[in-house]
Amino acid sequence: MQTSQTTETLLIKTVKPIGFNADLPPTANGCVDILIGSDGLVLEVAAEIRPTAGVKVIEGNRCWLSPGWTDLHTHIWYGGTDISIKPEICGLSRGVTTLVDAGSAGEANFHGLRELIIDHAREDIFAFLNLGSIGLVACNRVSELTGLASVDIDRIAATVEANRDLIVGLKVRASGTITAGWDIAPVKLAKKLGRIFKLPIMVHVGEPLPLYDDVLRTLGEGDIITHCFNGKIGGSILEDEELYQLVEESQRRGIVLDVGHGGASFSFDVARAALSNKLLPDTISTDIHKRSMPGSVWDMSTTMSKLLSLGMPLEDVIAASSTTPRRVINRPHAEKLQSGIRANFTAFELNDSDLIVKDSKGIPSALKQVFDPRFTVLGAHFQEASRYQPAQATQRCTCGAHP
C-alpha cells in the first residue's frame, strides 16, 4: 500500500467532488483536478491542471472525492485498554482521515492516550473523555462507573483544561450492565460538567437502567446519543412508539443521533424502520474495536454501505460520515473546496455488490453497493486505502434467505 509524506506538490487528477458546499468550476464530466502544495494546502481547483516538473500526479480515474471521512466513535487507546486497536488499522488506510476516541481514556490515563497514540498518529485524532476515571481499561469486566467514587470531578476539570485542543466532550456509558443501580445519575452529572466546560456529552444507550427515554430528556442541543439504532430489549425505538416519538422530537431540538454500530448496538430492523419513516441518523460511526472489527463492523466504509443499502440517500451518507461529525465536535471541515484550505479528502468508488453483511444481532443482509476507498489525502500526506473484509465474508447466496 503506497503512502507518502513528501515535500512534493501533489496533483489529484479527474475526481468527482461530493459533499462540498461550494460552486465548483464548470466541467464537461463533473470532474476536477486539485493541486496541493508541499505544505498540505490546496493551491488550485480547476477543470484541468497540467502537471509540471516536481509534481506527484495521483490519478483519480473519475472516482468520487469527499471531505475526509470522520469516524465519531472509535476505540484506539491501543495498549491502554483491552479492546482498543491501533489508529492506523482503521484510519487513513481505510479512508478515514479523522478518528474520535469515544471514552477509552478517563482522567487517570488520558495523558497516555495523548502521548503514546495521538501525538504519533498520522490521522487527525480527538477524544471524548470518559466520566469514569479509569476509562475502559478492562472493558465490560471492570466497570468505570460503579459509583461516585469512580469519578474525580476536580481531576476531570484539570484534564479537560490541559487538553482543550483534543478533548471534544465527555462520554458516559449509560447502561445497566455498567452502572448497575446508579440509573440516570451519571448522565446528569456528565451533563452538569458539560455545561461547566461548555462541551457536549456523548451517551451510550442500551440495556436499562437508565431508560433511553430518561437519557433523552436529560440531554440538550449538541449532545450525542450513540447506538441510536440498537436492538436491545428496553432500549430499541422499534418496540416503543412513545420512545420513537421522543427520539424524533429530540433530534428536532438538536440532539445528535449517532449510529455507533459496535458489536452489540446496531439492528438492521430498527434502522430500516427509522429510515422508512425519514428518521435519519445525523452521524455514522463504527464503534470499532478489537472485538467488533472482525465481527459485524469491519470498517467505516462497510458501515456506510449498510446505511446506503437500507435507503439512506448517498449525499446524506457522505455528510453523516464527513462534514457533520466534524461540526458536532466543533472541528468543522472547510466549507468550500478552494485554494487555501488544508487538504482533507477521501477518494472512493461506489461499486455494485453481492456481499452479505451482518448487524450486531447476527442478522444477515445483502448489500447493493459498497463504498470502496481508494486513497486519502491529509495535509501533505497521501495514502492508498482499501476496505477491510474478513476472510470468512461471503458473497450473495441464492437460497433466498438473505434480503
C-alpha positions in Angstrom: 0.0 0.0 0.0 1.5 3.3 -1.1 2.0 6.0 1.4 3.9 9.2 1.3 4.8 12.3 3.3 6.8 14.4 0.9 7.9 17.9 0.1 6.4 17.3 -3.4 3.4 19.1 -4.7 0.5 16.7 -5.3 -1.8 16.9 -8.3 -5.0 14.9 -7.9 -6.4 14.3 -11.4 -10.0 13.7 -12.5 -12.1 13.3 -9.4 -15.8 14.0 -8.9 -16.4 16.2 -5.8 -19.3 15.3 -3.5 -20.2 16.7 -0.1 -18.6 20.1 -0.6 -20.6 23.3 -0.1 -19.2 25.3 -3.0 -19.5 26.5 -6.5 -17.0 24.4 -8.4 -15.5 25.2 -11.8 -17.7 24.1 -14.7 -16.6 20.9 -16.3 -17.9 18.6 -19.1 -17.8 15.5 -17.0 -18.3 16.8 -13.4 -14.6 16.1 -12.6 -11.9 18.5 -11.3 -8.2 18.5 -10.7 -6.8 19.6 -7.4 -3.3 20.9 -6.8 -1.9 20.6 -3.2 1.3 22.3 -2.1 4.1 20.7 -0.1 2.6 22.5 3.0 -0.6 20.5 2.6 -2.7 23.4 1.5 -4.8 23.4 -1.7 -3.2 25.7 -4.3 -5.8 25.3 -7.1 -9.0 23.6 -8.1 -9.8 23.6 -11.8 -11.3 21.6 -14.6 -7.8 20.7 -15.7 -4.4 21.4 -14.3 -1.3 20.4 -16.3 1.5 18.8 -14.2 4.8 20.5 -14.1 8.3 19.2 -13.0 8.4 18.1 -9.4 4.7 17.4 -9.1 3.5 14.0 -8.0 0.4 13.0 -10.0 -2.3 10.9 -8.5 -4.8 9.6 -11.0 -8.4 9.8 -9.7 -9.9 8.0 -12.7 -13.2 9.7 -12.1 -13.8 8.4 -8.6 -15.7 10.4 -6.0 -13.8 12.8 -3.8 -15.5 13.8 -0.5 -14.4 15.7 2.6 -12.3 13.3 4.7 -14.3 10.7 6.4 -14.7 11.1 10.2 -15.5 8.2 12.5 -17.1 9.7 15.6 -17.0 6.6 17.7 -13.8 4.5 17.8 -11.6 2.9 20.5 -7.9 3.5 19.6 -6.2 3.7 23.0 -4.1 0.7 22.0 -2.3 -0.8 25.0 -4.3 1.3 27.4 -7.5 -0.7 27.2 -8.1 -4.3 26.4 -10.4 -3.6 23.4 -8.6 -0.8 21.6 -6.9 -1.1 18.2 -4.1 0.9 16.6 -5.3 4.0 14.7 -3.5 3.0 11.5 -5.7 -0.1 11.3 -9.0 1.9 11.0 -7.7 5.3 9.8 -6.2 6.6 6.6 -5.7 3.2 5.2 -9.4 2.6 5.4 -10.5 6.0 4.0 -10.9 7.7 7.4 -8.9 10.9 8.0 -10.4 11.8 11.4 -10.8 9.4 14.3 -12.6 10.3 17.5 -11.9 8.1 20.5 -15.2 7.6 22.5 -14.2 7.4 26.1 -11.4 4.8 26.1 -9.5 7.1 28.5 -10.5 8.7 31.7 -8.7 11.5 33.6 -6.3 9.0 35.2 -4.8 7.8 31.9 -5.7 10.4 29.2 -2.0 11.5 29.2 -1.1 8.1 27.8 -3.7 8.3 25.0 -2.3 11.6 24.1 1.5 11.0 24.4 1.6 7.4 23.1 -1.1 7.3 20.5 -2.4 10.7 19.3 0.9 12.5 19.2 2.4 9.8 16.9 -0.6 9.2 14.6 -0.9 10.5 11.0 -4.7 10.8 11.4 -6.5 13.7 13.0 -7.5 12.3 16.4 -9.8 13.8 19.0 -11.3 12.3 22.1 -14.3 12.2 24.4 -13.1 11.9 28.0 -14.7 9.2 30.0 -16.6 10.3 33.0 -15.1 7.4 34.9 -11.5 8.0 36.0 -10.2 4.6 34.7 -11.9 4.7 31.3 -12.2 1.3 29.6 -9.1 -0.3 31.0 -10.9 -3.7 31.2 -14.0 -3.0 29.2 -17.1 -4.8 30.5 -15.0 -6.7 33.0 -14.2 -3.8 35.4 -16.9 -1.1 35.3 -15.6 2.5 35.1 -18.8 3.8 36.8 -19.6 1.8 39.9 -20.5 4.8 42.0 -19.5 8.4 42.8 -16.1 7.2 43.9 -15.3 6.3 40.3 -15.5 10.0 39.3 -13.0 12.7 40.3 -14.5 16.0 39.3 -11.5 18.1 40.1 -9.2 15.9 38.1 -11.6 15.8 35.2 -11.7 19.6 35.2 -7.9 19.8 35.2 -7.6 17.2 32.4 -10.1 19.0 30.2 -8.4 22.3 30.7 -5.0 20.9 29.9 -6.2 19.2 26.8 -8.7 21.5 25.2 -7.1 21.0 21.8 -8.0 17.3 21.8 -10.9 16.7 24.2 -14.2 17.4 22.4 -16.7 16.2 25.0 -17.4 13.8 27.9 -18.5 10.2 27.4 -20.9 8.2 29.6 -21.9 4.6 29.1 -25.4 4.8 30.5 -26.2 1.1 30.6 -27.4 -1.2 33.4 -24.5 -3.6 32.7 -22.1 -0.8 33.5 -23.7 1.5 36.2 -25.9 -1.2 37.9 -28.3 0.7 40.2 -26.9 4.1 39.6 -29.5 4.8 36.9 -29.6 8.3 35.4 -27.2 10.0 37.9 -24.0 9.6 35.8 -25.7 11.2 32.8 -27.0 14.1 34.9 -23.5 14.6 36.4 -21.9 14.5 33.0 -24.4 17.0 31.7 -23.7 19.3 34.5 -20.0 19.1 33.8 -20.6 19.6 30.1 -22.4 22.8 30.9 -19.5 24.0 33.0 -16.8 23.0 30.5 -19.0 24.1 27.5 -18.6 20.7 25.9 -21.2 18.2 24.6 -21.6 14.8 26.1 -21.9 11.5 24.3 -24.1 8.9 25.9 -24.1 5.2 25.2 -27.6 3.8 25.4 -28.6 0.2 25.5 -29.6 -2.0 28.4 -31.7 -0.3 31.0 -31.3 1.3 33.5 -31.3 4.2 32.8 -34.0 4.3 30.2 -33.3 5.6 26.8 -36.3 7.9 27.4 -34.7 9.4 30.5 -31.4 10.0 28.8 -33.0 11.9 26.0 -34.9 14.1 28.5 -31.6 14.9 30.2 -29.7 15.9 27.1 -29.7 19.2 25.3 -28.7 20.7 21.9 -25.4 19.4 20.7 -25.3 16.3 22.9 -24.9 12.9 21.3 -26.8 9.7 21.6 -24.6 6.8 20.3 -26.1 3.4 19.4 -29.3 5.2 18.4 -30.5 2.2 16.3 -29.7 -0.5 18.8 -32.0 -3.5 19.0 -31.7 -4.3 22.7 -34.9 -5.1 24.7 -35.9 -2.0 26.6 -33.6 0.2 24.5 -35.0 -0.1 21.0 -37.0 2.6 19.3 -38.7 0.0 17.2 -40.5 -1.6 20.1 -41.8 1.5 21.8 -43.8 4.1 19.9 -43.5 6.7 22.7 -39.7 6.4 22.7 -39.7 6.6 18.9 -41.6 9.9 19.0 -39.3 11.2 21.8 -36.3 10.4 19.6 -37.9 12.4 16.7 -38.6 15.3 19.0 -35.1 15.2 20.5 -33.5 15.3 17.1 -35.6 18.4 16.2 -34.3 20.1 19.3 -30.7 19.4 18.3 -29.7 16.2 20.0 -27.3 14.3 17.6 -28.3 10.7 16.7 -25.1 8.7 16.1 -25.1 5.1 14.7 -22.2 3.7 16.8 -22.6 0.3 15.2 -20.4 -1.7 17.5 -20.5 -5.4 18.3 -23.9 -5.2 20.0 -25.6 -2.0 19.1 -26.9 -1.8 15.6 -30.0 -3.5 14.2 -31.0 -3.7 10.6 -34.7 -3.9 11.5 -34.5 -0.8 13.7 -32.5 1.2 11.2 -34.7 0.1 8.3 -37.9 1.2 10.2 -36.4 4.5 11.1 -35.2 5.3 7.6 -38.5 4.3 6.1 -40.1 7.0 8.3 -37.4 9.6 7.4 -35.7 9.4 10.7 -32.1 9.6 9.5 -29.0 9.4 11.8 -27.0 12.6 12.0 -23.7 10.8 12.1 -22.5 7.4 11.0 -19.8 5.8 13.1 -18.4 2.3 13.7 -17.7 1.9 17.4 -14.7 -0.1 16.1 -12.6 -2.0 18.5 -10.7 -5.3 18.9 -13.9 -7.3 19.2 -16.3 -5.5 16.8 -13.9 -5.1 13.9 -13.6 -8.8 12.8 -17.2 -9.4 13.8 -20.0 -7.4 12.3 -18.4 -3.9 11.9 -15.4 -4.4 9.7 -14.7 -0.8 8.9 -16.2 2.7 8.2 -16.9 2.1 4.5 -18.9 -1.1 5.3 -20.9 0.7 7.9 -21.6 3.5 5.4 -22.6 0.9 2.9 -25.1 -0.6 5.3 -26.9 2.7 5.7 -26.9 3.3 2.0 -28.3 -0.2 1.4 -31.1 0.5 3.9 -32.2 3.5 1.9 -30.3 6.5 3.3 -29.5 8.8 0.3 -25.9 9.0 -0.9 -25.5 12.7 -0.1 -26.8 12.2 3.4 -24.5 9.2 4.0 -21.5 11.3 2.9 -22.5 14.2 5.1 -23.1 11.9 8.1 -19.6 10.4 7.6 -17.6 13.6 7.0 -18.8 17.1 7.5 -21.5 16.6 10.2 -19.3 14.7 12.7 -16.6 17.3 12.4 -19.1 20.0 13.0 -20.5 18.0 16.0 -17.1 18.1 17.7 -16.6 21.8 16.8 -13.7 21.0 14.4 -15.5 21.7 11.1 -14.2 20.8 7.7 -13.5 23.7 5.4 -16.9 24.5 3.8 -15.6 25.0 0.3 -13.2 23.1 -2.0 -11.0 26.0 -2.9 -7.4 27.3 -2.7 -6.1 28.0 0.8 -7.8 25.1 2.7 -5.9 22.3 4.3 -6.2 19.1 2.2 -8.5 16.6 4.0 -10.0 14.3 1.4 -11.2 10.7 0.9 -11.4 9.3 -2.7 -13.7 6.4 -3.2 -15.6 4.3 -5.7 -19.2 3.2 -5.3 -19.4 -0.3 -6.7 -22.2 -2.8 -7.2 -22.0 -5.6 -4.6 -23.3 -9.0 -3.7 -21.7 -9.0 -0.3 -23.5 -10.5 2.7 -23.0 -8.5 5.9 -24.5 -8.8 9.4 -25.8 -6.4 12.0 -24.9 -6.6 15.7 -27.6 -9.3 16.3 -26.1 -11.5 13.6 -28.9 -10.9 11.1 -27.6 -11.1 7.5 -28.4 -8.7 4.7 -27.1 -8.3 1.2 -25.5 -5.0 0.2 -26.5 -3.5 -3.1 -23.5 -1.2 -3.3 -20.3 -0.8 -1.4 -18.1 2.2 -0.7 -14.5 1.3 -1.8 -12.0 3.8 -0.5 -9.1 4.4 -3.0 -6.9 6.9 -1.2 -6.8 9.6 1.4 -5.0 13.0 1.5 -4.5 14.7 4.8 -2.3 17.8 4.6 0.8 16.7 2.5 0.2 13.0 3.4 -1.1 10.7 0.7 -2.1 7.1 1.3 -3.7 4.4 -0.7 -6.8 3.0 1.0 -9.0 -0.1 0.8 -11.9 -1.7 2.5 -11.4 -4.3 5.3 -13.1 -7.6 4.8 -12.6 -10.8 6.9 -11.5 -13.9 5.0 -14.8 -15.7 6.0 -17.0 -13.0 4.4 -19.3 -14.3 1.7 -20.9 -13.1 -1.4 -24.7 -13.3 -2.0 -26.1 -16.8 -1.8 -29.0 -18.0 -3.9 -31.2 -19.6 -1.2 -33.5 -16.5 -0.9 -33.0 -16.2 2.9 -30.9 -13.0 2.8 -33.0 -9.9 1.9 
